[in-house]
Amino acid sequence: MKRKKVIAAVLIAVMSLTAVLGGCGKTETTGNTEAAQGSASPEDTDAGQDGSSEGIKIELVTGDNVALPDKADNFLEQALKDALGFEVTLNILGAGADYTTALNARISGGDVPDLFVVPGKEAMYQYAKNGVILGLNEYKDKIQPLIEWGGGEENLKANMYEGELYLLPMKTKRSYSTWVVRQDWLDKVGAEIPTTVEEALEVAQKLTFEDPDGNGKDDTYGFSSYGLSNGFDGIMNPYGASINNHFIIVDGEVTSTLLQPHVKEGLEMCKRFVDAGVVDPDIVANDSNAVRDKMIQGKVGMSPNDWANLFKGIYMDQVKEVNPDANWVWFDPLDAGVGEPATYVYYDVTNTAGIWCIGAKAAEDPAKLDAIFKLLNYMTTEEGQRLVCYGIEGRHYNLENGEVVKTDLMTKECDFLWPYQIPFRDEITYLAVKFPEAKEVIEFAYNMDRIEIYDTAVITPEGFHKEDMDKYIQDNMISFIYGQRPIDEYDQFIEELNTSFQFNTYLESAKQQLQEKGYVK
């Protein structure tokens, strides 16, 4: 009865959260680029005291839009059983908010999955507080290969709650966004790839007003992207600032991107782009598909964008079909001339690629718990990684000089694999295998300088209305950039955040939490 009351309390708490599910592998992200050398083999962690795995069944639960094959046709689950000696089954309970609802319905009924993705870190804290998920401190010796795979002990800090490890170690996310521009249009209007924000504005003007496509019509825009942040952070970041609030560490002190000394200059530059008439009027409303369609159709000449949104073969084929001479190229972040590094987009050094936990009930069956550890450690081995990333050797890929080379069947039969990649993957290697046509831009984007942020290590204080604050920030950023509110009222805007949303209290909480977790002294 006590357990059911606790679980019901968790359901009530978590259903009030609005964090979107951080599914594993859906977004192209990255972490450590080293191969998994020296990781444990399946035999290194026995399932059960006598090493027997007979009769053990492990259920994985996640949220995703991917369609799984029927059990009888699921070659991956059969290969896992052959390798490990026990049955592994993945169940998908919808995606996004539907997943949160379905998962909590199960939990409220006392049916806690063995291994499952929690719908956001805020939900994880509620589950941990109420004993739904397993604390891992006492089991670290059994998952050392997994810990090393995720970057070692240092990378566990962000996944702690009150000193206990709950989230399974895995590689951290990394942005793959970069600036891109039509080189053939630059050649047409006599422009060079920009290196500063001022030059970018000049290029955007040429690509808007000098008929770069040569059709005699005023139908192009020099600058576009998808959403306020993806677009204008390309301009704001070189000023050390961002459209949104992100926690950063400057000179050993925790602060916010909203409080940086050059933020007003960044907003002024964004406004200059808008006032010059070079910005796609749909930039705020655009999603990634909408802006890609405009790039394919020859309506946009320059964009801060993600490599995967344009340079995959399927999209470049569409670009060439519309205009065989179209030549999209990528280039370095811009310099603002204010002494800040040339950067584009943040990199949350505390954000793992997925949010997997072990249900606390699994500890009631020592043999099952050992099987779970065996599965997790196996997924960090070379054999396990190749299986969950690329499929079956000889069918979905071949090894040539030690390198994985995909076959046509990988594209046809392996689209459902990513939810199984619990500890994530060596992203730079994985993407090169899956998308060899984009290898150069992937490596370029991976190595691009980013603003390091620490957002996901910070727990939102109880009772703090973060969503309301974030909406107020975005609404005012739009007003500043589009001239609906004078930028010289920016200090007043920060004071409004403090008085109406307790932003200063939130920042103080972030400072304390990051200090407690060892990110600052």
LONUVO-96916 format. One line per field, with one value per residue (C-alpha): residue number from 0; x, y, z. Coordinates in nm, 3 decimals, decimal comma. Layout:
BEGIN
k <- c(NUM; ...) .
c1 <- c(X; ...) .
c2 <- c(Y; ...) .
c3 <- c(Z; ...) .
end
This chain:
BEGIN
k <- c(0; 1; 2; 3; 4; 5; 6; 7; 8; 9; 10; 11; 12; 13; 14; 15; 16; 17; 18; 19; 20; 21; 22; 23; 24; 25; 26; 27; 28; 29; 30; 31; 32; 33; 34; 35; 36; 37; 38; 39; 40; 41; 42; 43; 44; 45; 46; 47; 48; 49; 50; 51; 52; 53; 54; 55; 56; 57; 58; 59; 60; 61; 62; 63; 64; 65; 66; 67; 68; 69; 70; 71; 72; 73; 74; 75; 76; 77; 78; 79; 80; 81; 82; 83; 84; 85; 86; 87; 88; 89; 90; 91; 92; 93; 94; 95; 96; 97; 98; 99; 100; 101; 102; 103; 104; 105; 106; 107; 108; 109; 110; 111; 112; 113; 114; 115; 116; 117; 118; 119; 120; 121; 122; 123; 124; 125; 126; 127; 128; 129; 130; 131; 132; 133; 134; 135; 136; 137; 138; 139; 140; 141; 142; 143; 144; 145; 146; 147; 148; 149; 150; 151; 152; 153; 154; 155; 156; 157; 158; 159; 160; 161; 162; 163; 164; 165; 166; 167; 168; 169; 170; 171; 172; 173; 174; 175; 176; 177; 178; 179; 180; 181; 182; 183; 184; 185; 186; 187; 188; 189; 190; 191; 192; 193; 194; 195; 196; 197; 198; 199; 200; 201; 202; 203; 204; 205; 206; 207; 208; 209; 210; 211; 212; 213; 214; 215; 216; 217; 218; 219; 220; 221; 222; 223; 224; 225; 226; 227; 228; 229; 230; 231; 232; 233; 234; 235; 236; 237; 238; 239; 240; 241; 242; 243; 244; 245; 246; 247; 248; 249; 250; 251; 252; 253; 254; 255; 256; 257; 258; 259; 260; 261; 262; 263; 264; 265; 266; 267; 268; 269; 270; 271; 272; 273; 274; 275; 276; 277; 278; 279; 280; 281; 282; 283; 284; 285; 286; 287; 288; 289; 290; 291; 292; 293; 294; 295; 296; 297; 298; 299; 300; 301; 302; 303; 304; 305; 306; 307; 308; 309; 310; 311; 312; 313; 314; 315; 316; 317; 318; 319; 320; 321; 322; 323; 324; 325; 326; 327; 328; 329; 330; 331; 332; 333; 334; 335; 336; 337; 338; 339; 340; 341; 342; 343; 344; 345; 346; 347; 348; 349; 350; 351; 352; 353; 354; 355; 356; 357; 358; 359; 360; 361; 362; 363; 364; 365; 366; 367; 368; 369; 370; 371; 372; 373; 374; 375; 376; 377; 378; 379; 380; 381; 382; 383; 384; 385; 386; 387; 388; 389; 390; 391; 392; 393; 394; 395; 396; 397; 398; 399; 400; 401; 402; 403; 404; 405; 406; 407; 408; 409; 410; 411; 412; 413; 414; 415; 416; 417; 418; 419; 420; 421; 422; 423; 424; 425; 426; 427; 428; 429; 430; 431; 432; 433; 434; 435; 436; 437; 438; 439; 440; 441; 442; 443; 444; 445; 446; 447; 448; 449; 450; 451; 452; 453; 454; 455; 456; 457; 458; 459; 460; 461; 462; 463; 464; 465; 466; 467; 468; 469; 470; 471; 472; 473; 474; 475; 476; 477; 478; 479; 480; 481; 482; 483; 484; 485; 486; 487; 488; 489; 490; 491; 492; 493; 494; 495; 496; 497; 498; 499; 500; 501; 502; 503; 504; 505; 506; 507; 508; 509; 510; 511; 512; 513; 514; 515; 516; 517; 518; 519; 520) .
c1 <- c(0,000; 0,283; 0,446; 0,118; 0,069; 0,422; 0,375; 0,046; 0,220; 0,485; 0,220; 0,058; 0,394; 0,527; 0,207; 0,245; 0,580; 0,598; 0,948; 0,959; 1,090; 1,465; 1,464; 1,789; 1,936; 1,651; 1,850; 2,187; 2,424; 2,762; 2,998; 3,339; 3,485; 3,709; 3,611; 3,505; 3,841; 3,886; 3,519; 3,378; 3,272; 2,932; 3,097; 3,241; 2,909; 2,725; 2,346; 2,268; 2,496; 2,540; 2,590; 2,260; 2,040; 1,773; 1,420; 1,525; 1,336; 1,441; 1,188; 1,306; 1,048; 1,086; 0,894; 0,955; 0,782; 0,978; 0,789; 0,936; 0,923; 0,719; 0,894; 0,956; 1,125; 1,327; 1,679; 1,829; 1,645; 1,727; 2,096; 2,094; 1,946; 2,209; 2,488; 2,364; 2,155; 1,835; 1,542; 1,538; 1,218; 1,168; 0,822; 0,738; 0,455; 0,400; 0,606; 0,627; 0,335; 0,165; 0,464; 0,461; 0,092; 0,131; 0,443; 0,286; -0,026; 0,192; 0,388; 0,072; -0,048; 0,276; 0,408; 0,752; 0,961; 1,305; 1,483; 1,305; 1,349; 1,222; 1,038; 1,290; 1,526; 1,256; 1,059; 1,372; 1,405; 1,045; 1,095; 1,415; 1,254; 0,976; 1,181; 1,056; 1,403; 1,715; 2,003; 2,327; 2,598; 2,632; 2,644; 2,916; 3,164; 2,927; 2,886; 3,243; 3,257; 2,940; 3,083; 3,407; 3,206; 3,018; 3,337; 3,431; 3,335; 3,363; 3,066; 2,838; 2,791; 2,505; 2,308; 2,314; 2,022; 2,110; 2,440; 2,295; 2,343; 2,018; 2,060; 2,259; 2,596; 2,616; 2,780; 2,693; 2,507; 2,674; 2,526; 2,588; 2,465; 2,680; 2,651; 2,577; 2,561; 2,504; 2,854; 2,717; 2,508; 2,810; 2,994; 2,699; 2,686; 3,064; 3,071; 3,296; 3,206; 3,161; 3,390; 3,223; 2,865; 2,904; 3,018; 2,729; 2,483; 2,644; 2,629; 2,265; 2,181; 2,345; 2,168; 1,836; 1,851; 2,096; 1,894; 2,139; 1,924; 1,909; 1,534; 1,473; 1,241; 1,268; 1,200; 1,501; 1,607; 1,965; 1,902; 1,670; 1,656; 1,399; 1,281; 1,394; 1,687; 1,827; 1,831; 1,933; 2,171; 2,399; 2,426; 2,397; 2,651; 2,957; 2,860; 2,877; 2,499; 2,190; 1,824; 1,740; 1,855; 2,144; 2,365; 2,733; 3,053; 3,260; 3,582; 3,478; 3,134; 2,795; 2,591; 2,341; 2,375; 2,108; 2,343; 2,649; 2,805; 2,751; 2,397; 2,246; 2,497; 2,393; 2,027; 2,107; 2,280; 1,983; 1,757; 1,982; 1,931; 1,554; 1,550; 1,760; 1,482; 1,710; 1,541; 1,286; 0,961; 0,865; 1,185; 1,015; 0,736; 0,960; 1,029; 1,330; 1,127; 0,993; 1,331; 1,485; 1,212; 1,296; 1,666; 1,591; 1,361; 1,620; 1,444; 1,716; 2,086; 2,239; 2,135; 2,254; 2,137; 2,201; 2,406; 2,138; 1,873; 2,044; 2,348; 2,199; 2,200; 1,822; 1,804; 2,100; 1,942; 1,638; 1,860; 2,028; 1,697; 1,575; 1,908; 2,203; 2,440; 2,335; 2,638; 2,575; 2,891; 2,954; 3,167; 3,309; 3,121; 3,130; 3,338; 3,158; 3,471; 3,394; 3,662; 3,434; 3,519; 3,361; 3,098; 2,766; 2,520; 2,573; 2,696; 2,544; 2,835; 2,599; 2,340; 2,344; 2,205; 1,917; 1,760; 1,753; 1,698; 1,658; 1,329; 1,380; 1,178; 1,452; 1,668; 1,417; 1,547; 1,930; 1,957; 1,754; 1,953; 2,280; 2,136; 2,056; 2,414; 2,537; 2,323; 2,441; 2,808; 2,772; 2,635; 2,965; 3,173; 3,276; 3,051; 2,753; 2,795; 2,812; 2,499; 2,278; 2,416; 2,461; 2,279; 2,416; 2,764; 2,752; 2,396; 2,371; 2,740; 3,077; 3,418; 3,678; 4,022; 3,858; 3,605; 3,228; 3,088; 2,711; 2,518; 2,191; 2,009; 2,126; 1,922; 1,622; 1,615; 1,790; 1,581; 1,441; 1,774; 1,834; 1,597; 1,812; 2,126; 2,093; 2,451; 2,438; 2,722; 3,046; 2,853; 3,123; 3,203; 2,838; 2,739; 3,031; 2,908; 2,543; 2,596; 2,932; 2,823; 2,824; 3,143; 3,324; 3,046; 2,980; 3,342; 3,343; 3,030; 3,156; 3,474; 3,308; 3,352; 3,043; 2,931; 2,951; 2,637; 2,526; 2,147; 2,059; 2,262; 2,026; 1,703; 1,420; 1,328; 0,996; 0,718; 0,924; 0,730; 1,008; 0,781; 0,613; 0,952; 1,087; 0,782; 0,823; 1,188; 1,107; 0,820; 1,044; 1,335; 1,100; 0,990; 1,348; 1,460; 1,155; 1,145; 0,834; 1,028; 1,336; 1,655; 1,758; 1,483; 1,677; 1,788; 1,425; 1,336; 1,588; 1,438; 1,095; 1,231; 1,356; 1,040; 0,774; 0,947; 1,217; 1,486; 1,752; 1,641; 1,659; 2,012; 2,118; 1,978; 2,175; 2,494; 2,443; 2,360; 2,655; 2,884; 2,749; 2,808; 3,165; 3,146; 3,263; 3,447) .
c2 <- c(0,000; 0,236; 0,183; 0,256; 0,577; 0,688; 0,607; 0,795; 1,098; 1,074; 1,064; 1,381; 1,559; 1,450; 1,512; 1,878; 1,892; 2,002; 1,887; 1,729; 1,379; 1,368; 1,053; 0,880; 0,921; 1,118; 1,440; 1,424; 1,492; 1,386; 1,317; 1,156; 1,064; 0,785; 0,429; 0,205; 0,043; -0,198; -0,205; -0,507; -0,813; -0,974; -1,226; -0,958; -0,913; -1,237; -1,239; -1,406; -1,552; -1,873; -1,691; -1,823; -1,594; -1,853; -1,715; -1,353; -1,092; -0,726; -0,465; -0,133; 0,146; 0,472; 0,730; 0,779; 0,802; 0,513; 0,202; -0,120; -0,443; -0,735; -0,936; -1,225; -0,988; -0,789; -0,903; -0,671; -0,820; -1,171; -1,078; -0,937; -1,261; -1,463; -1,248; -1,216; -1,524; -1,349; -1,174; -0,799; -0,628; -0,262; -0,110; 0,237; 0,417; 0,703; 1,021; 1,354; 1,427; 1,101; 0,910; 1,098; 1,017; 0,648; 0,602; 0,757; 0,550; 0,241; 0,372; 0,474; 0,114; -0,015; -0,145; 0,019; -0,081; -0,236; 0,030; 0,342; 0,696; 0,957; 1,254; 1,521; 1,578; 1,747; 1,423; 1,231; 1,435; 1,353; 0,983; 0,981; 1,167; 0,909; 0,593; 0,492; 0,473; 0,300; 0,491; 0,365; 0,473; 0,125; -0,037; 0,177; -0,109; -0,313; -0,045; 0,083; 0,024; 0,233; 0,509; 0,520; 0,523; 0,830; 1,024; 0,899; 1,007; 1,376; 1,349; 1,198; 1,522; 1,657; 1,332; 1,338; 1,417; 1,486; 1,306; 0,992; 0,886; 0,801; 0,866; 0,605; 0,742; 0,816; 1,055; 1,424; 1,604; 1,845; 2,087; 2,034; 2,372; 2,590; 2,886; 2,796; 3,011; 2,973; 3,004; 3,032; 3,331; 3,491; 3,457; 3,609; 3,924; 3,955; 3,882; 3,676; 3,444; 3,678; 3,662; 3,931; 4,020; 4,346; 4,157; 3,910; 4,199; 4,330; 3,983; 3,940; 4,269; 4,158; 3,822; 3,999; 4,294; 4,208; 3,928; 3,644; 3,383; 3,594; 3,560; 3,935; 3,916; 4,050; 3,709; 3,614; 3,674; 3,689; 3,553; 3,289; 3,000; 2,816; 2,992; 3,300; 3,140; 2,926; 3,230; 3,524; 3,338; 3,324; 3,700; 3,717; 3,448; 3,641; 3,906; 3,644; 3,651; 3,458; 3,512; 3,280; 3,242; 2,997; 2,944; 2,999; 3,028; 3,341; 3,398; 3,127; 3,279; 3,145; 3,396; 3,413; 3,482; 3,750; 3,947; 3,971; 4,315; 4,317; 4,180; 4,517; 4,546; 4,202; 4,301; 4,620; 4,413; 4,176; 4,478; 4,612; 4,287; 4,322; 4,693; 4,625; 4,403; 4,099; 3,866; 3,610; 3,745; 3,390; 3,324; 3,304; 3,078; 2,858; 2,503; 2,315; 2,168; 2,507; 2,676; 2,376; 2,392; 2,759; 2,676; 2,399; 2,624; 2,903; 3,156; 3,190; 3,260; 3,232; 3,059; 2,941; 2,581; 2,219; 2,008; 1,737; 1,981; 2,033; 1,815; 1,469; 1,312; 1,305; 1,683; 1,773; 1,571; 1,797; 2,106; 1,990; 1,894; 2,253; 2,408; 2,188; 2,481; 2,546; 2,518; 2,537; 2,567; 2,602; 2,858; 2,965; 3,155; 3,532; 3,782; 4,076; 4,279; 4,309; 4,078; 3,775; 3,445; 3,383; 3,124; 2,995; 2,811; 2,672; 2,331; 2,206; 2,022; 1,872; 1,732; 1,362; 1,225; 1,043; 1,012; 0,642; 0,509; 0,167; 0,100; 0,053; -0,269; -0,435; -0,449; -0,693; -0,954; -0,969; -1,192; -0,948; -0,651; -0,820; -0,894; -0,525; -0,434; -0,698; -0,549; -0,193; -0,287; -0,492; -0,190; -0,008; -0,281; -0,264; -0,560; -0,414; -0,070; -0,203; -0,407; -0,127; 0,134; -0,053; -0,387; -0,725; -0,759; -0,903; -0,790; -0,426; -0,342; -0,486; -0,425; -0,284; -0,226; -0,224; 0,045; -0,002; 0,043; 0,039; -0,166; -0,068; -0,285; -0,064; 0,220; -0,006; -0,213; -0,023; 0,290; 0,155; 0,100; 0,433; 0,380; 0,082; 0,298; 0,344; 0,462; 0,659; 0,622; 0,762; 1,020; 1,150; 0,792; 0,693; 0,987; 0,929; 0,573; 0,664; 0,978; 0,952; 1,218; 1,474; 1,368; 1,700; 1,926; 1,692; 1,714; 2,090; 2,141; 1,907; 2,108; 2,450; 2,666; 2,682; 2,870; 2,618; 2,619; 2,423; 2,432; 2,068; 2,045; 2,300; 2,186; 2,435; 2,549; 2,423; 2,669; 2,858; 2,917; 2,869; 2,829; 3,163; 3,330; 3,176; 3,296; 3,646; 3,645; 3,536; 3,783; 4,071; 3,957; 3,966; 4,315; 4,439; 4,292; 4,402; 4,754; 4,714; 4,798; 5,022; 4,830; 5,098; 4,950; 4,624; 4,694; 4,760; 4,425; 4,246; 4,417; 4,295; 3,943; 3,986; 4,138; 3,944; 3,608; 3,597; 3,551; 3,668; 3,399; 3,139; 3,253; 3,230; 2,878; 2,787; 2,925; 2,719; 2,400; 2,425; 2,494; 2,192; 1,976; 2,097; 2,304; 2,616; 2,663) .
c3 <- c(0,000; 0,085; -0,256; -0,437; -0,242; -0,328; -0,694; -0,705; -0,558; -0,828; -1,098; -0,968; -0,944; -1,280; -1,474; -1,381; -1,555; -1,917; -2,001; -2,345; -2,363; -2,436; -2,650; -2,723; -3,068; -3,227; -3,248; -3,415; -3,129; -3,014; -2,731; -2,700; -3,039; -2,912; -2,987; -2,699; -2,638; -2,351; -2,245; -2,070; -2,262; -2,198; -1,966; -1,736; -1,553; -1,480; -1,456; -1,125; -0,863; -1,059; -1,390; -1,527; -1,736; -1,808; -1,793; -1,744; -1,945; -1,955; -2,066; -2,210; -2,232; -2,420; -2,617; -2,989; -3,325; -3,471; -3,582; -3,446; -3,648; -3,519; -3,249; -3,487; -3,736; -3,482; -3,569; -3,307; -3,011; -3,134; -3,167; -2,813; -2,683; -2,868; -2,727; -2,369; -2,302; -2,198; -2,364; -2,421; -2,536; -2,623; -2,585; -2,719; -2,540; -2,782; -2,802; -2,620; -2,388; -2,490; -2,362; -2,031; -1,982; -2,073; -1,862; -1,555; -1,601; -1,575; -1,281; -1,095; -1,127; -0,978; -1,312; -1,322; -1,628; -1,580; -1,785; -1,910; -2,035; -1,792; -1,949; -1,855; -1,563; -1,358; -1,375; -1,280; -0,961; -0,868; -0,938; -0,733; -0,445; -0,429; -0,474; -0,819; -0,978; -0,854; -0,697; -0,850; -0,606; -0,453; -0,799; -0,959; -0,951; -1,168; -1,437; -1,462; -1,841; -1,872; -1,652; -1,852; -2,175; -2,054; -1,978; -1,631; -1,282; -1,371; -1,604; -1,339; -1,146; -1,355; -1,312; -0,934; -0,710; -0,347; -0,390; -0,551; -0,914; -1,092; -1,462; -1,648; -1,766; -2,135; -2,372; -2,370; -2,647; -2,884; -3,135; -3,505; -3,620; -3,843; -4,078; -4,442; -4,757; -5,133; -5,279; -5,632; -5,520; -5,356; -5,686; -5,873; -5,656; -5,610; -5,237; -5,011; -4,722; -4,422; -4,119; -3,904; -3,820; -4,014; -4,323; -4,276; -4,287; -4,608; -4,765; -4,658; -4,830; -5,153; -5,143; -5,090; -5,327; -5,607; -5,770; -5,690; -5,868; -6,183; -6,238; -6,243; -5,943; -5,588; -5,431; -5,219; -4,859; -4,749; -4,399; -4,253; -4,009; -3,799; -3,486; -3,299; -3,120; -3,403; -3,627; -3,415; -3,184; -3,486; -3,440; -3,060; -2,970; -3,100; -2,845; -2,569; -2,534; -2,638; -2,715; -2,424; -2,066; -2,033; -1,731; -1,808; -1,603; -1,658; -1,462; -1,217; -1,150; -1,253; -1,452; -1,740; -2,110; -2,056; -1,830; -2,052; -2,112; -2,489; -2,502; -2,605; -2,889; -3,005; -3,002; -3,193; -3,461; -3,484; -3,526; -3,802; -3,994; -3,957; -4,042; -4,352; -4,488; -4,531; -4,281; -4,389; -4,238; -4,137; -3,942; -3,601; -3,729; -3,947; -3,840; -3,977; -4,263; -4,372; -4,390; -4,566; -4,830; -4,888; -4,918; -5,166; -5,369; -5,389; -5,166; -4,899; -4,942; -4,593; -4,271; -3,931; -3,958; -3,867; -4,107; -4,104; -4,221; -4,559; -4,631; -4,611; -4,956; -4,978; -4,934; -5,152; -5,431; -5,401; -5,407; -5,728; -5,885; -5,851; -5,954; -6,056; -6,003; -5,642; -5,415; -5,042; -4,829; -4,457; -4,278; -3,941; -3,669; -3,696; -3,501; -3,339; -3,265; -2,894; -2,760; -2,730; -2,905; -3,243; -3,151; -3,273; -3,051; -2,705; -2,593; -2,268; -2,113; -1,853; -2,094; -2,171; -2,494; -2,325; -1,983; -1,898; -1,546; -1,385; -1,208; -0,834; -0,841; -1,048; -0,734; -0,581; -0,828; -0,806; -1,114; -1,323; -1,195; -1,287; -1,631; -1,671; -1,585; -1,827; -2,105; -2,036; -2,026; -2,344; -2,525; -2,464; -2,629; -2,992; -3,070; -2,884; -3,034; -3,386; -3,326; -3,188; -3,430; -3,758; -3,739; -3,845; -3,995; -4,345; -4,398; -4,292; -4,298; -4,387; -4,233; -4,470; -4,318; -3,979; -4,078; -4,092; -4,444; -4,475; -4,727; -4,893; -4,641; -4,353; -4,496; -4,560; -4,242; -3,961; -3,915; -3,586; -3,408; -3,232; -2,934; -2,832; -2,809; -2,433; -2,364; -2,692; -2,942; -3,080; -3,277; -3,510; -3,619; -3,640; -3,858; -4,093; -4,148; -4,186; -4,397; -4,575; -4,823; -4,538; -4,360; -4,409; -4,282; -3,988; -3,876; -3,930; -3,721; -3,451; -3,407; -3,415; -3,104; -2,884; -2,575; -2,290; -2,076; -1,767; -1,789; -1,736; -1,415; -1,257; -1,092; -1,129; -0,777; -0,649; -0,728; -0,987; -1,309; -1,561; -1,864; -1,794; -1,755; -2,075; -2,269; -2,128; -2,234; -2,587; -2,626; -2,521; -2,737; -3,035; -2,930; -2,901; -3,234; -3,430; -3,286; -3,074; -2,757; -2,736; -2,665; -2,415; -2,193; -2,166; -1,807; -1,718; -1,879; -1,654; -1,352; -1,465; -1,475; -1,120; -0,976; -1,167; -1,217; -0,944; -1,207; -0,960; -0,713; -0,990; -1,074; -0,710; -0,694; -1,008; -0,853; -0,538; -0,727; -0,964; -0,671; -0,482; -0,789; -0,820; -1,137; -0,953; -0,624) .
end
